[in-house]
Amino acid sequence: MIRKYLFENRKHYASKWTVLFIDLCIVAISFIVAYFIRFNLSFDFDVQKLWTQLPVVIVLFLVAFLISGSYKGVVRHTGIKDVYAIFNAICLASIGAIGVVLTNRFLELVNEFTIPLSIIIINSLLTFLALTFSRYVFKLGYERLIQTNEVPTKNVMLYGAGESGIITHNTLTNHSQMKVKVVGFVDNNLQKIGKQINGVKVFDKSILTPEFVRFNNITEIIFSIQNIPPKQLRGLVNEIVDLPVKVKIIPPVEDWINGELKVSQIKRVQIEDLLDRPPIKIKNSRIAKDFDDKVIMVTGGAGSIGSELVRQICKYNYRTLIVVDQAESALYDLQQELKQSGFFNYVPVVGDIRDKNKMRVLFEEYKPDRIFHAAAYKHVPLMEQNPYEAVKINVAGTKNIVDLAVDFKVEKFVFVSTDKAVNPTNVMGATKRIAEMYISCRQQEGKTKFITTRFGNVLGSNGSVIPLFRKQIEKGGPLTVTHKEITRYFMTIPEASQLVLEAGAMGKGGEIFIFDMGESVKILDLAKNMIRLSGLKYPEEVDIKITGLRPGEKLYEELLANGENTLPTYHDKIMISKVREIDYGNTRSMIDELCISNLFFKDNVVQLMKRIVPEYISNNSDFCKLDTKKGEFNPDEDKSKIVSQLNN
């Protein structure tokens, strides 16, 4: 009955005043026992003095408890901080008692009132032991009584026996609604191996075998190591991913809630945690000063990069933020998110960057000082099938915004490009490179500072490989990989957005900023790790299927084109690409021709693009045939053929 009552009322806690009353009773009993100990367990002392001193001692401890707040802790969750509070209260009360005795000795406020120093010391020790022991007994008794079949039980191993490991152990074992048994710690420190922490043994990592896991019924291994480099974490994870356990990790200490680790914060290791490249941290940021009292426009503001740009910009002291996107639902979702986060100083606009008249009205109304241009079509296979649409958005749409920026004397224009624009092998990459080239042409005119940023694949963005793999795992597989040797660079959405904002702040016009993205990641290895981190076996439970390279797809991406090199910036991970010289007059003329021509025939569109971007060589695509005689055709003759086809 008691167990049932406690389980049903486990969310009800004892009143803090009840705890305070019990603590004072313990103080009184400890004081009386201190007298018996001092006088060899006899009544060989003045009992009347004891009863005179007892109220004073109780009042002193009452004041000390109120000041330290030791009675406010939830007794069933008593931890080291509660013990510290009890210790501080006892020290304060003891100092107070000594102060009262000394004051009375010199001023004689109360006749013959004194407390022997030995009694004060003995009472302090007894009170500390009694209060700590009483809380421990209650906590232990509560845990034993509350154990029922309704509370799940699981065995875990903690990887890391340092301070974070001890905190993780305490967090797990103190959680009332989840019965967890920590079987042991795993650590590489030879001095710790074989010893015990909180009664739990520390093992060498060699103990982690399938037999050990099955024998101890271990269901989770939790990495409790702070500031572990991604490369080291990947190595450790690779050693245990084949075990039939879930692999979890605690967050960095700066993410702990009010400085305390919560069970809800212990998450499964994500593939993002295993990237070779440490996260970018911008230093000496000039963004706040650059945005101060400025009107900022973000195109493609509801997309993966654009929406994160908006989230980060909202934290600064700008004048107005205009968010433009043609995706109504995505823009509405972003609007609701910003409202719930307490941001209201922005203007959501449903609009298409191809509509120059609509865009001109926006420029006339708001007169932006900064533009972040993230609107684009980005999916390689789709754009390979729809080159005309790719040109209209990625080239003509960009051209509209660039021209308006020059006309309205926008101070800075930041263009979000991609590593696929480097030596492009597909339509999407070629359109982004053409947009870069047009921006370079317009940089020579007017006062607008044009800045370009290039980076690789963005983790978690719409259509990226990791969300696709997660969906395929949920469906039971197989995971689809286009080639065994294909590699990609990766960065997170916040990092990508941070780079764009920083580029806008540091840029002086005409630069192409690129990011040191570390080692490229082999997609096949990434797929295998994702299967294993999901607690599944490869290939027994989830297999991987090689589908072949898609049209226009590269085996690997590049951040620099042939003939380019870099210059450093004040951040060692951000560099400026020195692009090759282009013929501005001829290039702009061909881009204008590409944008105004109604070239619905795929070959005609791509043929013009290849004239503009000589390094554009198609790969695994229907457009490879246009490269067979590359460099042999006459531009004027080729143009006349295209016009003739259109007229027919």
C-alpha positions as CSV (number, residue, x, y, z in Angstrom):
1,M,0.0,0.0,0.0
2,I,2.8,2.4,0.9
3,R,4.6,1.7,-2.4
4,K,1.4,2.2,-4.4
5,Y,0.7,5.5,-2.5
6,L,4.2,6.8,-3.2
7,F,4.1,5.9,-6.9
8,E,0.7,7.5,-7.4
9,N,1.9,10.6,-5.5
10,R,5.5,10.7,-6.8
11,K,5.1,14.2,-8.2
12,H,4.1,15.6,-4.8
13,Y,6.9,16.8,-2.6
14,A,7.2,17.4,1.1
15,S,6.7,21.0,2.2
16,K,10.0,22.9,2.7
17,W,8.7,24.0,6.1
18,T,8.3,20.4,7.2
19,V,11.9,19.7,6.1
20,L,13.0,22.8,8.1
21,F,11.1,21.6,11.2
22,I,12.6,18.1,11.0
23,D,16.1,19.6,10.5
24,L,15.7,21.8,13.7
25,C,14.5,18.7,15.6
26,I,17.7,16.9,14.4
27,V,19.8,19.9,15.6
28,A,18.2,19.8,19.0
29,I,18.8,16.0,19.4
30,S,22.4,16.4,18.2
31,F,23.0,19.2,20.7
32,I,21.8,17.0,23.6
33,V,23.8,14.0,22.4
34,A,26.9,16.3,22.1
35,Y,26.6,17.0,25.9
36,F,26.4,13.3,26.7
37,I,29.5,12.6,24.5
38,R,31.4,15.5,26.1
39,F,30.7,14.2,29.6
40,N,31.4,10.5,28.9
41,L,27.8,9.4,28.4
42,S,26.8,10.6,31.9
43,F,24.6,13.3,33.5
44,D,27.7,14.9,35.0
45,F,26.7,18.3,33.7
46,D,24.3,21.1,34.6
47,V,21.0,20.1,32.8
48,Q,19.5,23.5,33.5
49,K,22.2,25.2,31.4
50,L,21.5,22.7,28.6
51,W,17.9,23.7,28.5
52,T,19.0,27.4,28.6
53,Q,21.4,27.0,25.7
54,L,19.2,24.8,23.5
55,P,16.8,27.6,22.4
56,V,19.7,29.9,21.4
57,V,21.3,27.1,19.4
58,I,18.0,26.3,17.6
59,V,17.5,30.0,16.8
60,L,21.1,30.2,15.4
61,F,20.6,27.2,13.2
62,L,17.2,28.4,12.1
63,V,18.8,31.7,10.9
64,A,21.6,29.7,9.2
65,F,19.1,27.4,7.4
66,L,17.1,30.3,6.2
67,I,20.2,32.0,4.8
68,S,21.7,29.0,3.1
69,G,18.3,27.6,1.9
70,S,19.4,24.0,2.8
71,Y,15.8,23.1,3.6
72,K,14.5,24.0,0.1
73,G,16.0,21.0,-1.8
74,V,13.9,18.1,-2.8
75,V,15.0,15.4,-0.3
76,R,14.4,12.5,-2.7
77,H,16.8,14.1,-5.2
78,T,19.5,15.1,-2.7
79,G,22.9,15.6,-4.4
80,I,26.3,17.1,-3.7
81,K,25.0,20.7,-3.9
82,D,22.5,19.9,-1.1
83,V,25.3,18.6,1.1
84,Y,27.3,21.8,0.4
85,A,24.3,23.8,1.5
86,I,24.0,21.8,4.8
87,F,27.7,22.2,5.4
88,N,27.5,26.0,4.9
89,A,24.5,26.3,7.2
90,I,26.3,24.4,10.0
91,C,29.5,26.5,9.6
92,L,27.4,29.6,9.8
93,A,25.5,28.5,12.9
94,S,28.7,27.4,14.6
95,I,30.4,30.7,14.0
96,G,27.3,32.4,15.3
97,A,27.3,30.3,18.4
98,I,31.0,31.1,19.1
99,G,30.2,34.8,18.4
100,V,27.3,34.8,20.9
101,V,29.5,33.1,23.6
102,L,32.4,35.6,23.1
103,T,30.0,38.6,23.0
104,N,28.4,37.5,26.3
105,R,31.8,36.8,27.9
106,F,32.9,40.4,27.3
107,L,29.6,42.3,27.7
108,E,27.9,39.9,30.2
109,L,24.5,40.4,28.6
110,V,23.1,37.1,30.1
111,N,24.5,36.0,33.4
112,E,26.7,32.9,33.3
113,F,25.5,32.0,29.7
114,T,28.2,30.1,27.9
115,I,28.6,27.0,25.6
116,P,31.8,25.0,25.8
117,L,33.8,25.2,22.5
118,S,34.0,21.4,22.6
119,I,30.2,21.1,22.7
120,I,29.9,23.5,19.6
121,I,32.4,21.4,17.6
122,I,30.9,18.0,18.6
123,N,27.4,19.4,17.8
124,S,28.5,20.6,14.4
125,L,29.9,17.3,13.5
126,L,26.9,15.3,14.8
127,T,24.4,17.7,13.1
128,F,26.2,17.5,9.7
129,L,26.3,13.7,9.8
130,A,22.7,13.4,11.0
131,L,21.3,15.8,8.4
132,T,23.2,14.2,5.6
133,F,22.4,10.7,6.7
134,S,18.7,11.4,7.2
135,R,18.5,12.7,3.7
136,Y,20.3,9.8,2.2
137,V,18.2,7.3,4.2
138,F,15.0,9.0,3.0
139,K,16.2,9.1,-0.6
140,L,17.3,5.4,-0.6
141,G,14.1,4.3,1.1
142,Y,12.0,6.3,-1.4
143,E,13.9,4.7,-4.4
144,R,13.4,1.2,-3.0
145,L,9.6,1.7,-2.3
146,I,9.0,3.4,-5.6
147,Q,10.4,0.5,-7.7
148,T,7.5,-1.1,-9.5
149,N,7.1,-3.0,-12.8
150,E,5.7,0.1,-14.3
151,V,9.1,1.9,-14.2
152,P,11.4,0.8,-17.1
153,T,14.9,-0.5,-16.3
154,K,17.9,-0.3,-18.5
155,N,21.6,-0.9,-18.2
156,V,24.1,1.6,-19.6
157,M,27.8,2.1,-19.9
158,L,29.4,5.6,-19.6
159,Y,32.4,6.3,-21.9
160,G,34.5,8.7,-20.0
161,A,35.2,8.6,-16.2
162,G,36.1,12.2,-15.8
163,E,34.0,15.0,-14.2
164,S,31.4,14.9,-17.0
165,G,31.1,11.1,-16.6
166,I,30.4,11.5,-12.8
167,I,27.8,14.2,-13.5
168,T,26.2,12.0,-16.1
169,H,26.1,9.1,-13.6
170,N,24.5,11.3,-11.0
171,T,21.9,12.7,-13.4
172,L,20.9,9.2,-14.6
173,T,20.7,7.6,-11.2
174,N,18.8,10.6,-9.6
175,H,16.1,10.6,-12.3
176,S,13.0,9.4,-10.5
177,Q,10.9,8.4,-13.6
178,M,13.6,6.3,-15.3
179,K,15.3,3.4,-13.5
180,V,18.8,3.3,-14.9
181,K,21.7,1.1,-13.8
182,V,25.2,2.3,-14.7
183,V,27.1,-1.0,-15.2
184,G,30.4,0.7,-15.5
185,F,32.7,3.5,-16.8
186,V,35.0,3.1,-19.8
187,D,38.1,5.2,-19.9
188,N,41.6,5.2,-21.6
189,N,43.3,6.5,-18.5
190,L,45.3,3.6,-17.1
191,Q,45.4,5.2,-13.6
192,K,41.6,5.0,-13.4
193,I,41.1,1.5,-14.8
194,G,40.1,-1.0,-12.1
195,K,39.1,1.7,-9.6
196,Q,35.5,2.6,-8.6
197,I,33.6,5.8,-8.9
198,N,30.4,6.1,-6.8
199,G,30.6,2.3,-6.4
200,V,30.9,1.7,-10.2
201,K,33.9,0.1,-11.7
202,V,36.1,1.7,-14.4
203,F,36.9,-0.6,-17.3
204,D,39.3,-0.5,-20.3
205,K,37.6,0.0,-23.7
206,S,38.7,-3.6,-24.6
207,I,35.8,-4.8,-22.4
208,L,33.3,-3.6,-24.9
209,T,32.6,-6.9,-26.7
210,P,29.3,-8.4,-27.9
211,E,29.6,-11.0,-25.2
212,F,30.1,-8.4,-22.4
213,V,27.2,-6.4,-23.7
214,R,24.8,-9.4,-23.9
215,F,25.9,-10.8,-20.5
216,N,25.2,-7.5,-18.8
217,N,22.1,-6.7,-20.9
218,I,23.6,-3.3,-21.8
219,T,21.2,-1.2,-24.1
220,E,23.1,2.1,-24.3
221,I,26.6,3.5,-24.4
222,I,26.8,7.2,-23.5
223,F,29.8,9.3,-24.4
224,S,30.3,11.6,-21.5
225,I,33.4,13.5,-22.7
226,Q,33.5,17.3,-23.1
227,N,35.1,19.0,-26.1
228,I,35.9,15.8,-27.9
229,P,37.1,16.5,-31.5
230,P,34.9,15.1,-34.2
231,K,37.7,12.9,-35.6
232,Q,38.4,11.3,-32.2
233,L,34.7,10.8,-31.7
234,R,34.3,9.1,-35.0
235,G,37.1,6.8,-34.2
236,L,35.6,5.8,-30.9
237,V,32.1,5.4,-32.4
238,N,33.6,3.2,-35.2
239,E,34.9,0.9,-32.5
240,I,31.5,0.3,-31.0
241,V,28.9,0.8,-33.7
242,D,28.7,-2.9,-34.5
243,L,27.6,-3.6,-30.9
244,P,23.9,-4.1,-30.3
245,V,23.5,-0.9,-28.4
246,K,22.3,2.7,-28.9
247,V,25.1,5.2,-29.0
248,K,24.4,8.5,-27.2
249,I,26.3,11.6,-26.2
250,I,25.9,14.4,-23.7
251,P,25.8,18.0,-24.9
252,P,28.6,20.6,-24.3
253,V,28.5,22.0,-20.8
254,E,27.5,25.5,-22.2
255,D,24.3,23.9,-23.4
256,W,23.3,22.5,-20.0
257,I,20.1,24.0,-18.6
258,N,21.0,26.4,-15.8
259,G,24.4,24.8,-15.5
260,E,22.9,21.3,-14.9
261,L,22.7,18.3,-17.2
262,K,19.2,17.0,-17.8
263,V,18.4,13.4,-18.9
264,S,16.3,14.9,-21.8
265,Q,19.5,16.4,-23.2
266,I,21.3,13.1,-23.7
267,K,20.7,12.4,-27.3
268,R,21.8,9.8,-29.9
269,V,25.0,10.5,-31.7
270,Q,24.1,12.1,-35.0
271,I,26.1,11.8,-38.2
272,E,26.8,15.5,-37.9
273,D,28.8,14.9,-34.7
274,L,31.2,12.7,-36.7
275,L,32.4,15.2,-39.3
276,D,36.1,15.6,-39.6
277,R,35.9,19.4,-39.6
278,P,35.5,21.3,-36.3
279,P,32.6,23.8,-36.3
280,I,33.4,27.3,-37.5
281,K,33.6,30.0,-34.9
282,I,33.6,33.6,-36.2
283,K,35.9,35.9,-34.2
284,N,36.1,39.6,-34.3
285,S,32.7,39.7,-35.9
286,R,31.7,43.0,-37.5
287,I,28.2,41.9,-38.2
288,A,26.4,43.9,-35.5
289,K,28.1,47.2,-36.6
290,D,27.4,46.4,-40.3
291,F,23.6,45.8,-39.6
292,D,23.1,48.7,-37.3
293,D,20.0,50.7,-38.4
294,K,20.1,49.1,-41.9
295,V,17.3,47.9,-44.1
296,I,18.0,44.3,-45.0
297,M,16.5,42.1,-47.7
298,V,16.8,38.3,-47.9
299,T,15.6,36.6,-51.1
300,G,14.8,32.9,-50.8
301,G,14.2,33.7,-47.2
302,A,12.0,30.6,-46.4
303,G,14.6,28.1,-47.8
304,S,17.2,26.2,-45.8
305,I,19.9,28.8,-45.9
306,G,17.6,31.8,-46.3
307,S,15.5,31.0,-43.2
308,E,18.6,30.5,-41.0
309,L,20.0,33.9,-42.3
310,V,16.7,35.4,-41.2
311,R,16.9,33.8,-37.8
312,Q,20.4,35.1,-37.2
313,I,19.7,38.6,-38.6
314,C,16.7,38.9,-36.3
315,K,19.1,39.0,-33.3
316,Y,20.7,42.3,-34.5
317,N,19.7,45.9,-34.3
318,Y,18.6,46.5,-37.9
319,R,15.9,48.9,-39.0
320,T,13.7,46.6,-41.3
321,L,14.0,43.1,-42.6
322,I,12.3,42.1,-45.8
323,V,11.9,38.3,-46.3
324,V,11.1,37.4,-49.9
325,D,10.1,33.9,-51.1
326,Q,7.7,32.4,-53.6
327,A,7.0,29.4,-51.4
328,E,3.9,30.5,-49.5
329,S,3.7,27.6,-47.0
330,A,7.3,27.7,-46.1
331,L,7.2,31.5,-45.6
332,Y,4.1,31.1,-43.4
333,D,5.9,28.5,-41.2
334,L,8.9,30.8,-40.8
335,Q,6.6,33.7,-39.9
336,Q,4.9,31.6,-37.1
337,E,8.3,30.5,-35.9
338,L,9.6,34.0,-35.6
339,K,6.4,35.2,-33.8
340,Q,6.8,32.4,-31.2
341,S,10.4,33.4,-30.7
342,G,9.4,37.0,-30.0
343,F,10.6,38.6,-33.3
344,F,8.2,40.9,-35.1
345,N,10.3,43.5,-36.9
346,Y,10.2,41.9,-40.4
347,V,8.1,42.0,-43.5
348,P,7.2,38.6,-45.2
349,V,6.7,39.1,-49.0
350,V,5.4,36.4,-51.3
351,G,7.1,37.1,-54.6
352,D,9.1,35.7,-57.5
353,I,12.6,37.2,-58.2
354,R,11.8,36.7,-61.9
355,D,9.1,39.3,-61.6
356,K,11.2,42.4,-62.1
357,N,8.2,44.8,-61.7
358,K,7.2,43.3,-58.3
359,M,10.8,43.4,-57.2
360,R,11.2,47.1,-58.3
361,V,8.1,48.0,-56.2
362,L,9.8,46.4,-53.2
363,F,13.0,48.3,-53.8
364,E,11.1,51.6,-54.2
365,E,9.1,51.1,-51.0
366,Y,11.8,49.8,-48.7
367,K,15.1,51.0,-50.3
368,P,17.3,48.1,-48.9
369,D,20.9,48.8,-47.7
370,R,21.9,45.1,-47.6
371,I,20.7,42.2,-49.8
372,F,21.4,38.5,-49.1
373,H,20.5,36.7,-52.3
374,A,19.7,33.0,-51.5
375,A,16.9,32.3,-53.9
376,A,17.8,29.6,-56.4
377,Y,16.9,26.2,-57.9
378,K,19.5,23.8,-56.5
379,H,18.6,20.2,-57.2
380,V,21.1,18.9,-59.8
381,P,19.1,16.1,-61.4
382,L,15.9,18.2,-61.8
383,M,17.8,21.2,-63.3
384,E,19.6,18.8,-65.7
385,Q,16.1,18.0,-67.0
386,N,14.9,21.6,-66.9
387,P,17.8,23.9,-67.9
388,Y,15.4,26.7,-69.1
389,E,13.9,27.0,-65.6
390,A,17.3,26.9,-64.0
391,V,18.4,29.8,-66.2
392,K,15.3,31.8,-65.5
393,I,15.7,31.5,-61.7
394,N,19.5,31.2,-61.1
395,V,20.6,33.6,-63.9
396,A,17.7,35.8,-65.0
397,G,16.3,36.1,-61.4
398,T,19.7,36.9,-60.0
399,K,20.3,39.4,-62.9
400,N,17.0,41.2,-61.9
401,I,18.0,41.6,-58.3
402,V,21.6,42.6,-59.2
403,D,20.4,45.3,-61.7
404,L,17.9,46.7,-59.2
405,A,20.6,46.8,-56.5
406,V,22.8,48.9,-58.8
407,D,19.8,51.1,-59.8
408,F,18.8,51.8,-56.2
409,K,22.4,52.1,-55.0
410,V,22.3,49.3,-52.5
411,E,25.4,49.3,-50.3
412,K,26.2,45.6,-50.3
413,F,24.9,42.6,-52.2
414,V,25.9,39.1,-50.9
415,F,25.3,36.2,-53.3
416,V,25.0,32.6,-52.0
417,S,26.8,30.4,-54.5
418,T,27.9,26.8,-54.3
419,D,31.0,24.6,-54.9
420,K,29.2,23.1,-57.9
421,A,29.9,26.4,-59.7
422,V,33.6,25.4,-59.8
423,N,34.5,23.7,-63.0
424,P,30.7,22.8,-63.4
425,T,29.6,19.5,-64.8
426,N,25.9,20.1,-64.6
427,V,23.3,22.8,-65.5
428,M,22.7,23.9,-61.9
429,G,26.5,24.5,-61.2
430,A,26.8,26.3,-64.6
431,T,23.9,28.7,-63.9
432,K,25.4,29.6,-60.5
433,R,28.8,30.2,-62.2
434,I,27.1,32.4,-64.8
435,A,25.4,34.3,-61.9
436,E,28.9,34.8,-60.3
437,M,30.3,36.1,-63.6
438,Y,27.4,38.6,-64.1
439,I,28.0,39.9,-60.5
440,S,31.6,40.4,-61.4
441,C,30.6,42.4,-64.5
442,R,28.3,44.7,-62.5
443,Q,31.0,45.1,-59.7
444,Q,32.9,47.2,-62.2
445,E,30.0,49.7,-62.3
446,G,28.1,51.7,-59.7
447,K,28.7,51.9,-56.0
448,T,27.2,48.6,-54.9
449,K,29.7,46.2,-53.3
450,F,29.1,42.7,-54.7
451,I,30.3,39.7,-52.5
452,T,30.0,36.0,-53.3
453,T,30.2,33.0,-50.9
454,R,30.9,29.4,-51.9
455,F,30.5,26.4,-49.7
456,G,29.6,22.7,-50.0
457,N,26.6,20.6,-49.1
458,V,24.6,21.8,-46.1
459,L,23.6,19.3,-43.5
460,G,19.8,19.1,-43.0
461,S,18.9,21.3,-45.9
462,N,15.9,20.4,-48.1
463,G,16.9,17.4,-50.4
464,S,20.3,16.9,-48.8
465,V,21.6,13.3,-48.4
466,I,21.3,12.9,-44.6
467,P,17.5,13.6,-44.3
468,L,17.1,11.3,-47.3
469,F,19.1,8.5,-45.6
470,R,17.1,9.0,-42.4
471,K,13.8,8.5,-44.3
472,Q,15.2,5.4,-46.1
473,I,16.3,3.9,-42.7
474,E,12.8,4.6,-41.3
475,K,11.3,2.6,-44.2
476,G,13.7,-0.3,-43.7
477,G,16.1,0.6,-46.5
478,P,17.9,0.2,-48.7
479,L,20.0,3.4,-48.6
480,T,20.8,4.6,-52.1
481,V,24.3,5.8,-52.9
482,T,25.2,6.8,-56.5
483,H,28.8,5.6,-56.4
484,K,31.1,3.8,-54.0
485,E,33.8,6.4,-54.3
486,I,31.7,9.6,-54.3
487,T,32.7,12.2,-51.7
488,R,31.3,15.5,-50.5
489,Y,32.1,18.4,-48.3
490,F,29.7,19.2,-45.5
491,M,28.8,22.1,-43.2
492,T,25.8,22.8,-40.9
493,I,23.1,25.3,-41.8
494,P,24.1,27.7,-39.0
495,E,27.7,27.6,-40.1
496,A,26.8,28.3,-43.7
497,S,24.6,31.2,-42.7
498,Q,27.2,32.6,-40.3
499,L,29.8,32.5,-43.2
500,V,27.4,34.5,-45.4
501,L,26.8,37.1,-42.8
502,E,30.4,37.5,-42.0
503,A,31.3,37.7,-45.7
504,G,28.8,40.5,-46.0
505,A,30.5,42.4,-43.1
506,M,34.1,41.9,-44.1
507,G,33.6,42.2,-47.9
508,K,34.8,45.3,-49.7
509,G,33.3,44.3,-53.1
510,G,34.3,41.8,-55.8
511,E,35.4,39.0,-53.5
512,I,34.5,35.3,-53.7
513,F,34.7,33.9,-50.2
514,I,35.4,30.2,-49.7
515,F,35.5,28.2,-46.5
516,D,38.1,25.7,-45.3
517,M,35.7,22.7,-45.0
518,G,38.3,20.2,-43.9
519,E,38.3,16.7,-45.3
520,S,35.7,15.5,-47.7
521,V,33.3,12.8,-46.5
522,K,32.9,9.5,-48.3
523,I,29.1,9.1,-48.8
524,L,29.3,5.3,-48.6
525,D,31.0,5.4,-45.2
526,L,28.4,8.0,-44.1
527,A,25.6,5.7,-45.1
528,K,27.1,2.8,-43.1
529,N,27.6,4.9,-40.0
530,M,24.0,6.2,-40.2
531,I,22.7,2.6,-40.3
532,R,24.8,1.6,-37.3
533,L,24.0,4.7,-35.3
534,S,20.3,3.9,-35.7
535,G,20.9,0.7,-33.8
536,L,20.6,-1.4,-37.0
537,K,23.0,-3.9,-38.6
538,Y,24.5,-3.4,-42.1
539,P,23.9,-5.2,-44.3
540,E,21.8,-7.8,-42.4
541,E,18.9,-5.4,-41.4
542,V,19.5,-2.4,-43.7
543,D,21.4,-2.7,-47.0
544,I,23.0,-0.1,-49.3
545,K,22.2,0.0,-53.0
546,I,24.7,1.6,-55.6
547,T,22.5,3.3,-58.2
548,G,25.1,4.9,-60.5
549,L,26.0,8.6,-60.9
550,R,23.0,10.9,-61.7
551,P,23.1,13.2,-64.7
552,G,25.6,16.0,-64.1
553,E,26.9,14.6,-60.8
554,K,30.6,14.7,-59.9
555,L,32.5,12.1,-57.9
556,Y,34.0,14.9,-55.9
557,E,33.4,18.7,-55.5
558,E,35.9,21.5,-55.7
559,L,36.1,24.9,-54.0
560,L,38.5,26.4,-56.5
561,A,38.5,26.5,-60.2
562,N,41.5,26.0,-62.5
563,G,43.6,29.2,-62.5
564,E,42.3,30.3,-59.1
565,N,44.2,30.7,-55.8
566,T,43.4,32.2,-52.5
567,L,44.2,35.2,-50.2
568,P,43.8,35.0,-46.4
569,T,41.4,37.0,-44.3
570,Y,41.4,37.7,-40.5
571,H,39.7,34.3,-40.0
572,D,41.9,31.3,-40.8
573,K,39.0,29.3,-42.1
574,I,37.7,31.9,-44.5
575,M,39.6,32.8,-47.7
576,I,39.2,34.9,-50.7
577,S,39.4,33.3,-54.1
578,K,41.4,35.1,-56.8
579,V,39.3,34.3,-59.9
580,R,40.7,34.3,-63.4
581,E,40.1,37.4,-65.5
582,I,37.1,37.4,-67.8
583,D,36.1,39.6,-70.7
584,Y,33.5,41.7,-69.0
585,G,32.0,43.3,-72.1
586,N,31.6,40.0,-74.1
587,T,30.5,38.0,-71.0
588,R,27.8,40.5,-70.1
589,S,26.6,40.5,-73.6
590,M,26.3,36.8,-73.8
591,I,24.5,36.6,-70.4
592,D,22.0,39.3,-71.5
593,E,21.4,37.2,-74.6
594,L,20.9,34.1,-72.5
595,C,18.3,35.8,-70.3
596,I,16.2,37.5,-73.0
597,S,16.2,34.5,-75.4
598,N,13.2,32.2,-75.3
599,L,15.3,29.1,-75.7
600,F,12.9,26.4,-74.8
601,F,15.1,23.8,-76.5
602,K,17.4,22.2,-73.9
603,D,20.4,21.8,-76.2
604,N,20.2,25.5,-77.3
605,V,20.1,26.7,-73.7
606,V,23.0,24.6,-72.6
607,Q,25.0,25.4,-75.8
608,L,24.8,29.1,-74.9
609,M,25.8,28.3,-71.3
610,K,28.9,26.5,-72.5
611,R,30.0,29.5,-74.6
612,I,29.7,31.7,-71.4
613,V,31.5,29.2,-69.1
614,P,34.3,27.5,-71.2
615,E,35.1,25.1,-68.2
616,Y,31.6,23.8,-68.2
617,I,32.0,20.1,-69.3
618,S,29.0,17.9,-68.9
619,N,29.4,14.6,-67.0
620,N,27.1,11.6,-67.3
621,S,24.5,13.7,-69.1
622,D,22.7,14.0,-72.4
623,F,24.5,17.3,-72.9
624,C,27.9,15.5,-73.2
625,K,27.4,15.5,-76.9
626,L,27.7,19.3,-76.9
627,D,31.2,19.0,-75.7
628,T,32.5,16.7,-78.5
629,K,33.3,19.6,-80.8
630,K,34.0,22.1,-78.0
631,G,36.1,25.0,-79.2
632,E,35.5,24.3,-82.9
633,F,32.3,26.2,-83.5
634,N,32.0,29.8,-84.5
635,P,30.0,31.8,-82.0
636,D,28.3,33.9,-84.7
637,E,27.5,30.8,-86.8
638,D,26.2,29.0,-83.8
639,K,24.0,31.9,-82.8
640,S,22.4,32.0,-86.3
641,K,21.6,28.3,-86.1
642,I,19.8,28.8,-82.9
643,V,17.7,31.7,-84.2
644,S,16.9,29.7,-87.3
645,Q,15.6,26.8,-85.2
646,L,13.4,29.2,-83.2
647,N,11.9,30.8,-86.3
648,N,11.1,27.4,-87.7
